[in-house]
Amino acid sequence: MTAVSNFVVDEANVEPFREDGDTASERLTFQTEHLEQRVVRFAPGRSRQRAASARHELLYVLAGSGQLEVDGERLPLEPGTGAFVAPGEAWSVDNPGPEELLVVAVAAAADLAVDDARRKKTIRFDDQPEHTASVERTFRYLINEDAGCLDVTQFIGIVQPSKAPFHSHPYEELGYIVKGEGVAHVGGVSVPLRPGSCFHLPPEKVHCIENVGPEPMHILGVFHPSDSPANRVYQDNK
């Protein structure tokens, strides 16, 4: 298992690990006090059963299809699906094949109780409304308080071809480039981004994401504590 301390890492450059008897090959890209990001490839078959333990487990399907079983309930998985496994729940993934099922998984600290009245275990990107974060960026929530998760937020950010002004957020964020190409500008360093690039932004870290391609860039983000992607402070206003 290889953890990475740089603010951007390509998941393909991280050593994978697999437990005996499991269908899942995992790459640990970032691990902090509150968040842990892994890129998981489920081969055809049924994975071993996992337990969310005392943390939230937020999944996002990038490719492939199958079923998520959470405490005996079977739920469909397809590209663009976000899934929420609450602390203490047992879960596994069944991939009928023949292709692998590619997932970005983030485990997050659970300080607040799950809101069972609003609990949703899966949410599809295509079903979510689009919100405005800034002139060049919109977003769609996947897992947040509307799904009963009060500690963290999972969303897809949609960045138009542009270079955003430098800004910061009050929360810690882990990101994954779903599609598009760009550049992350952080702390005077500029690093290329492409599908499979992962990044970590501590709270209040000044940064900007530049989309250098012709099409919108899609970024999967998870941040702690829960908030809005529109909550930002621009550098010139500090």
HUWO-V927741 format. One record per run of one state. SS is the DSSP state (A for helix, B for strand, O for the rest). FROM is the first residue (numbers start at 0). LEN is the number of residues. If there is no record, write none. Layout:
# HUWO-V927741
SS_FROM_LEN ; SS_FROM_LEN
This chain:
# HUWO-V927741
O_0_7 ; B_7_3 ; A_10_3 ; O_13_3 ; B_16_1 ; O_17_6 ; B_23_8 ; O_31_3 ; B_34_8 ; O_42_2 ; B_44_2 ; O_46_3 ; B_49_2 ; O_51_3 ; B_54_9 ; O_63_2 ; B_65_5 ; O_70_2 ; B_72_5 ; O_77_3 ; B_80_5 ; O_85_4 ; B_89_6 ; O_95_5 ; B_100_9 ; O_109_6 ; A_115_3 ; O_118_3 ; B_121_3 ; A_124_3 ; O_127_3 ; B_130_4 ; O_134_2 ; B_136_7 ; O_143_1 ; A_144_3 ; O_147_4 ; B_151_8 ; O_159_2 ; B_161_2 ; O_163_3 ; B_166_2 ; O_168_3 ; B_171_8 ; O_179_2 ; B_181_5 ; O_186_2 ; B_188_5 ; O_193_3 ; B_196_5 ; O_201_5 ; B_206_5 ; O_211_5 ; B_216_8 ; O_224_8 ; B_232_2 ; A_234_3 ; O_237_1
